[in-house]
Amino acid sequence: MKMGQTENIYLNDPKWVREFLTGLFKTAIDAANPELCLPQFLPEPPRGRTIVIGAGKASAKMAQVLEKHWKGPLSGVVVTRYGHAVPTQKIEIIEGSHPVPDIAGYNATQRIKECVSGLKGDDLVICLISGGGSALLVDPVKELGFEQKQKINQALLKSGASIDEMNCVRRHLSRVKGGRLAALCHPAKVISFLISDVPGDNVLDIASGPTVPDPTSCADALQILDRYSITLPDDIRSLLETWQLETIKPDDPCMKNVEWHLITTPQMALEAAAQKAKDIGLSVHILGDAIEGEAAELGRVMSGLAKQVSRRDQPFARPCVLLSGGETTVTVKGNGRGGRNVEFLLGLAVALNGASGIHAVAGDTDGVDGLEEIAGAYISPNTLARANLLKIAAREYLANNDGHSFFEKLDDAITTGPTLTNVNDFRAILIS
């Protein structure tokens, strides 16, 4: 229904607003469905064998779609997050842990390496990569114990490091990331299909670039570890300092027969949501698909923008929707249940302090915000008032990084289940 003269009837209806904003989130997720994105990119079968490998939260769904549309024989192995497997007939699906790797992911990675051994020049490797692949595709350098690898990964996740910083370290401590997986496939042709979950859609940072050459260095990885005071075993530090853990570089001969294609991105998801809002007559502004920074601080910044729109119709006139994507970070200081999207929303709600006419939703498009099987949450002008009635102190929950508990107690959490895709965070603010 178009807005027009009756717009205020709908925009003043809290139930309608909530359904509208959660509907925008669903639209963004649906736009990144591999069934819609992958088939158009598939090549013709090769003269030799076709081997399918992959890793990520969407990799199983991508494998299922590939099987459905592929014209020739194929086989292979992909690893996905627990609970994200789907039925396949020719491609083996293995589940592992995310965001902290486990032995199941390690074993799946060994199976993938076995699949690509002994290939020839007329063979084709199709690599299906999506967000989450960094933790799922796990094969630490032999000098690094598996438990040490897990501890470093946990420290990075809690440090507040950006995704590109974390992935630089991961690449240099792995035997399959930073182009090394593509090198294992040589001399076969390698085609990677990627669903982007990283700010800027840098293919090097999607699952830490297992089939992408890496221009960063051991020195870069060391600087990041030192910047966030993350300790390393002495022998690993020595190997980095002497450049013995260097990744595959762009001029390496094994990368000549390697290509990659982005099949869907955060921007595409935002544009789909924007179109849905425009279809009912609302003004929509996409603020960016690659916004980073501390989640709670971004909430405060967005609060200032939303209040300026609400009070002065600047820089946008009301009613309007502000959309954004990207990947924020949370420097963990408390012991709450976390989640960067709920941290953003809690920071936004506190800063708005009940400002009228401003509603928002935020969630992770893979259906998992942080470590929880919860996608995100919703806030309205009465969020803090309702919390106060229940004696729930928003600022205390924010300080404890406990956004999931806060929104669950208000019954404002959003649960989607595994979406089988991943184009990073989605944020929508409606200002009426």
LUMLUM-127708 format. One record per residue: x, y, z of N, C-alpha, C in turn. Coordinates in pm, whole numbers, plus 50000, padded with zeros to 5 digits. Layout:
N
XYZXYZXYZ...
END
This chain:
432
500854988050000500005000050000500885012450000500535022049912501285034549906500995043050029502005051150067501845059350186500815070650166501145080650093500215091450066499595097450191498285100650183497615107750291497425099250416497425085950400497175077250516498455072850584499595078850547500875073950599500935074250751500395084550814500515085550959499745074551032498675069550970497925058651031498835046651052499665043950953500545032250960501795035351042502385046651022503635049751091503425051851241502205054451282501905055751425501395042751487501395032151409500935019151457502175010751490502505008951618503725001651655503804987651597502664980851591502674967251536503044967451388502474976951314502774977951171504254981251150504774990651229506174994851215507104983151242506834975651347507684964251379507674953951267506484950751217506394941051108507074946250982506944959050958507594965050840509104963950849509684967550963511144967250976511684952950975511024943951044511474929951039511294924250899510294929250827510114925050688511244929850599511774941750624512934946450549514134937350572514324933150697515424923950730515264910850653514064905550650513814893150576514054895050427513674906450374513894909250232515394909250199516194915150287517644915250266518204901050265517724892750357518184878850363517774871350237516524872950197516024865850079516794869649953517234882149945517954886749826519304879849811519834874449922521134867849919521024852649914519854847549883519644833149872520494827549757521354817549784522184811949675521374806949556520154802649579519314797849468519094808949365519044821349411518844832649321520154837549259521254835549331522504842149294523494833449217523544820549248524614812149196524444807149053523264802249012523164795548882523694803348764523494816348762523894824348646525414824848626526184821348730527634822148721528294808948682527544798148675528164785048657528764783448517529984778048508530634775948377530194762748315530694760148196530464747148134531374736748200530934724148206531794713748265533114712548190534184708648259535504707348195535664693948123536784692348055537094679347994537444669048100538034673748209538434664648316537394663848426537854661848547536974660348663536504673948715535374673848783534894685748856534854682349003535654689649082535724687749226535144700149293534224698149386533594709149458534094709249602534604720649646535024722449784534434735649834534484737649964533974750450013533894751050163533644762950212533544765250356532734777850382531924777450487531154789150525529734785550564529034795350618527664792950665526694790650549527044795350431526184793350314526694782250222527814776050256528454766850161527594754550131526874749350231526044737550208524894740850113524244752250135523164756350045523714758849904524884764849894525494767049764525774753749695526244743849772526514730649715525224724249665524164725549740522874720049699522394726249568522534739549558522124746549436523014742449318524304741149342525224736949237524864723149183524594713849273524184700449229522944701049140522004709249178520744710249105520924715348963521884724348944522034731148815523234726248733524104717948789525304713748718524954703348611525584704348494525244695948379526074683348368527114681948449527994670348437528234663648571529114653648573529444647048700530274656148790530144653948918530944661449015530984653849147531934657849231532044652349366532774662649451532784660549583533524669949665533064670249808533614679949883533354681550026533264696350059532274700350137532234713950192531974712950342532414723150414532214723750559531384736050593530384734050677529514744950717529324744750869528644754650920528434755751064527414745451111527544741051235526564732051292525154737651274524244729051225522874733251204522594739451069523624740750984523464747350854523554737550737523614724550764523684714650657522324713150587522364709850459521164706850382521424693950303520364687250256520554674550184521264676550050522244668250022522924667649894523144652949857523404650349730523584636649684525014633449645525734642949591527074640449537528174647549616527834658149683528804666049758528624663249907529674659149973529604656150115529564669150196528634669650291528504681250379528984677350518529944684850571530444682550706530204695150788529784693450912529534704951000530664706751100530944719451134531964722651231531544734651313532444738951402532134749651496532494763451439531704773251478531944787251444531424795751560532144806151606533324812351545534664806651592534654797951694535904791951739536024778151676537114775251605537254762451534537224750551629536814738951576536904726551652537514715551565537664703751623538334692951554537534688151433536214689651437535394685751322535744694251201535954707251223536364715951112537734712251061538624708851153539974704451113539894691851028539104682051071538994669650994538354671950858537364680850853536744684150725537764690550630538614698950684539644705450602540614695150546540944684950624541814674450573541134666850459539824664650469539074658250361539094666850236538964679750253539014688850138540384688150071541444688050150542794687050094542974674050018542414663250069542494650349998541784651049864540654657949859539864658949736540624665849624541494675349658542164683249554543594678449529543974667349586545334662349561545384654849429546494656249359546714648849236545864653249119545424665549115544594670349004545454673548882544794674048765545484676748639544994689848578545654693948473545364706848412543994708048350543364696648312542024697448253540924695048356541294694548484540304693448591539844707348635538684707848699538114720348747537774718848895538214728548975537824729349115536874741149131535664738449180534714749049213534734750749364535064762749408535204765549551534074774749595533284770349691532114777649739532444783749875532554796949878533064803849997532064814250045531834814350176530974824550235531474827750376530844837450439531244841350573531194829750671532124829650764532244818650857533304808750817533784809850694534774800450644536104801050715536434812450773537714813650843537814803750959536724802151033536724792951147536514778551103535764776550997535404763050954536494756250874537214764050796538324758650716539584760650800539934750550877540974752250978542074741650963543294746450946544464737750933545684745850975545914747051107547004755651154548364750551109549314759851096550674755851062551144745451164551994736451120552314724651202552944728151336553594739651344554234743751469553234748951572551974751251529550954756951617549964746151657549894743051785548934733151833547504737851813546594728051804545204731551777544604739851891544914736452014544404744252126544974758352126546244759652085546834773052074546114781051967545794774551856545054781051749543704786151800542994777951877541704781951932541844794052024542864793952108543064804952203543364818052131544184817452026544484829551949543214834851883542404825651829541164829651763540204836251863540094830351983539234836152085539724850052128541044851452141541604864352180541334875052073541454871351947541164880751838539714885151842538794875651865537364878851866537004888451979537724887752091537424896352205538204909552203539164910652111540104921952116539544935052063538514934251976538054946151906538744948251773539574938651732540244939551602539214938951489539494946151380538604945951264538734932651192537774929851103537774917051033539004915450946539474926250882540664924850798541914922550882541954928151003543084925551092543084910951139541914906251182541834892351226542224882751115541754885550994542024876350884543474876650839544134887950854545564888450824546334878750913546004878651041546654869251134546294854951098545024852351074544574838851042545294833450919545454841850818546104837150694547524832450721548234839550806549644836450827549864824950925548814820550990548934809251083548224796751028547944796750898547174785850838547904779650719547594766950693548124760050576547144759850459545974766150475545014766350364544504780250330544754790150414544264803650387545324811650312544934823950270545884832550201546394826750070545494820349992545864814749862546424800649867546644795449986547294782349996546394770949947545074772249964544174761949915544204761349762544234772849697544344773149551545654766849506546724769349579548014763349544547964748149552547204742749647547064728249658546314722249539545494730449472544724725649357545514725949227546604733149223547414734649102547824720849048547754718448914547544727948804546094729048756545124723748831543724724648789543264739248787542234741748707541604754948707540764756148834540824767648899540054770049021539124781948999537834779649020536854790549014536164791349150536274802749214535644804649345534404813449330533324808949391532094816949400531934821249545531844834349564531884839849699530644847949732530124845849852529094854449909529794863450010529774876249984530554885550067529854888650198530644887750305530164892050437531124902050498531964908250417532984917150471532824931350417533144941450497533074955350450533974957450328533404963150224534174965950104534264954350007533714942650043533704930949955535084926749909536084928649993537444924449959537504909149961537734902949846537714888349838538784882049926539844889549956540904884450042540404881850184539374889150226538884888050363537694878850379537134873850270536024864350281536614850650313536364845750434536934833150483538464833350480539044845150492540514847050493541164843050362540414843650253540994842250120541714829250092541084817550105541804805050080542264803149935541574809649841541974808449700542414821749641542724831449726543074844949682544504848249724545344853249635546704857049674546694868149778547704868149864547704876949981548874886749976548594899749961549684909649959550204913350097549504909250205549984912650339551134903450379551834907250485553064900350521553054895150665554054887050694554254882450832554414894250927555114904650881555304916550964553974923150996553054923550900551724929150924550994921251032551074907951024550414899551122550974901851262552284903251272552914905751401552484919151460552414929351377551994942551424550584942151481549704934651417548314933551464548274926251598548994915251608549024907851735549564916451849550604924251820551174933051922550234944551957549544949651856548614960851876547534957251978547074944751973545994940452061546494931752177547804931852196548434924852310548034910152316548074903552201547764889352193549074881652192549254873052289550514865852302550594853952208551804850952165552094839652076553114830552140553084817552110554204809052150555494814352088556604813052160557874818752114558304813451978558074800451953558514794851824557694800451708556394802951731555564808751625555974823251599556224830751703556684844551686557994844751607558894835651636560164835051565559964832051417559024823051386558744819751246558164831751171557314839451238556784851551175557874862051157558704863651256559774873651250560774870451140560944857751109561894853651003561184850450871559924854550858559164853750733558984839250684558964829750775558834815750734557384811150722556444819850758555034816350746554334825050642555064828750538554504837850439553464830750352552484838550309551374833450229551694834150080550734829449997550904829649852550704843849799551644848449717551604862249669551004863149527550564875149487549874876649358550684872149237552004872749243552804868949127553204854149128552644846449220552984832149225552414825049102553194816649033552714809648912551474801048936551284795949058550144787149083548814794749083548864808149078547644816149079547174820148940547894815748836547564820148700546254814348649545854802748700544644796248651543544796648757543524807648832542574809248942541724821748920540424820348939539544831948927538464831149035537834842549062536794842749164535714852549124534494849849172533324857949137532484860549261532164873049287531224876649392529814874549339529054865649402527714862849350526634870849422526914875449543526004884749611526784892049719526314904049753527044912949842526094920049939526624925950045525774933850135525024945150064525654951649967524994962549895523754957549822523834945849762522684940349692521524937649787521844932849907520794930450006520164943550051520984953850073520464966850113519564972750005519964971149880519164976549770517814969549759517784956549788516514949349785515584954449894516134956550015515324962050124514874976250093515754984150033515404997849997514234998149899514254989049803513174988749704511844985449769511864976249867510614972849935510034984950007510884992950071510405005050139509915015450038510635016749927510215026349824508865022549763508615009449755507375004749693506135009349769506265012649898505115017649972505195032749992506115039049919506165053549917507085060150016507915052350086508835058250183510125062750116510695073550167512025077850125513065069050194514085064650118515085055450172516485060850144517365059550241518745064150227519685053050275520495047950183521505038050219522765045550262523105044350388524225051950444525575045550415525575032750384526825025850353526675010950375527415003150296527374988650310528624983350380529494992250426530784987950482531134995650608530114998450691530345006350812530944997550920532065002250977532754994851081532865003451207533544998251307533735005551432533074998351548533235003851668532614997951786531084998751775530424987651801528984986651780528214996951862528514997951990527785007352075528045021752034529275024751994529605038351950528855041751821528745031951730527965034351609526505037151646525995030151747524635032951792524465047451835525455052651907525385066651952525445076151833526295073151735526395081651617525085081651538524515069751519523255068651445522125075751521522205075751653521205082951732521235097851700522425103451693522545117651661521965120951525522245112351427521705114451293520185113351294519665102951359518215100851360517495112351429518055117351538517405128551608517445141351524518495143451447518555155351360517485154551251517285142551198516215140651099514855143051164514675137351283513385138351351513035152751389514035160351435513765173851485513765184451376514635182551275514875193451180514745189551033514375176951007514305172250869515635174450796516725172450867518075173550810518905161350850519725155850764519875159250622518815153050533517855145850593516785139550516515435143450575514435144350488513095147650534512365135150581511525136950683510685126150732509435124750645508815112850648509285100150705510325093850613511255086750673512295080450591512865068450664513595060450586514275048650639515765050150611516575047850713518035047950699518525033650704519195029150598519705015550591521225015650595521805005650656523265004350654523654989850677524864986750634525424973450653526894974550690527574963350695528974963050734529174953550848530254955150920530534946451034531204954351144530434956851249530984963851365531774954051452532414959351553533164951051647532704954151789532964944851879532674946652020533944943352099534474953152166535584950452258534964945552388535084932652413534384926452525535024930452658534224936552744534684940452877533844933852986532634929552951531764922753048531734907853023530784901153086530634886753068529244883053019528614892452947527274889952894527294881452770526134880152707525954871152593526224877952459526604890452463527164897052346526254898352226526904898552107526224900851980526394915151936527074917251822527374931051782526124938651739525114931851685523914938851642523064943151762522944934451861522194938651981522984948952061524304948352055525124958752119524874972252051524824972251918524504984451844523134989851885522124981051888520774985451920520654990552063521344984152155521304988652293521975002352307523105004152237523745017252236522855027752173522145024152068521225033352001520065037052093519485027052158518335029552246518715038652362519865036052423520305044352535520505058752490521135060652373521395074152324520125081252281519175073952225517905080052184517065084152305517165076252412516485079352538514985081952518514365073452438512925074452418512465084752318513365089652234512975099552132511795094252050510795102452031509565097951966509765095851816509015086251764508965084151620510165077151560511045071251644512235064651591512225049951633512215041251532512225026751552513405020951475513895009551518515045003651447515074988551464515694982151367515974967851372517414965851326518064955951384519414952351339519594937451358520294931251264520514916851277521604912151185522114900251215523104893851129522354885251028522644886950901521894880250796522094865150792523054859950870523184845350877522304839450987521644847951064520754843351170521434841451304522734844451311523494842251434524254854951469523834861751573524504873951618525444870551731526744870651705527714866451805527734851351818527554846451939527544832051965526134826651983525134835151970523764831251999523004827551872522064818151887521174814551776520024824551768520384837151774519444848351767520004858051664519174862551571519674870951462519924885251505519034890751589519164904751625518004908951713517534921351696516474926351784515824938751722514854943851795514054955351752513944965151868514014978251839513764988251941512704998151894512045004351990511005014351963511175025852063510395036552049510525047552143510245043752288509515032752312509205029052451510085017852504511175014552434512055003652478512585006152619513145017852644513725020552775512645021452883511495027052849510415028052948509935014252989509785005252893509364991552924510434984553008511694987052975512774980853052512754985953197512514998853215512495004553350511374998453434510224995953371509114989853444509474975853493510324969153416510754955653453512024955853538512454968053574513694969853652514914963953580514954966453449516084962253366516864974853328518064976153377518874988153354519644986853224519234994353122519834993052990521334995752992521735006153064523165009653067524004998553131523464991853230524204980953293524364969153198523314966053124523394955153027524374958652915524394971252876525334975552773526774974352823527014978752946528364977953003528834963553018527874954353033528204940153050528174932552918528054939852805527964933452673526894922552672525694925852722524654915752741523374919652669523504923552542522354927652465521314916752445521754904452425520794893752402519874891652523520424891952641519584890452761518594901952773519054914052745518194925852754516984924452663517234921352535516124921052439515244908652456515804897752504514964886152532513974889052643514404896252746513514899452858512384908752814512634916552709511594925452656510774918852546511134906552512510484899252401510674906652269511824913052253512124920452130513254914252050513694902152088514714895152010514104889951880514934888951776514504883751647515254870751620514514859951603515104846851576514634842051440515584839151353515264834551217515594819951194516484814251278517074801351246518144803351140518874792551104519904793851000519304798850868519834809650815519314815150690519994809050568521124802250587521894795650481522464805650382522674817850430523424827850354524104836950455524844846850407525554855650500526114867750425525404878950434525914891450376526074902050486526484897150601526874905750712525694912250781525944923350851524934929650934523964938050851522744939050903521704947150841521104956150948521034969050919520464978651014519454987550941518304989351002517274998150945516675006751056516655019851032516065029251127514925036551055513735035751111512575042951056512315055251140512265066951076512025079651144510725085351088509695085851172508395090351123508125104851160
END
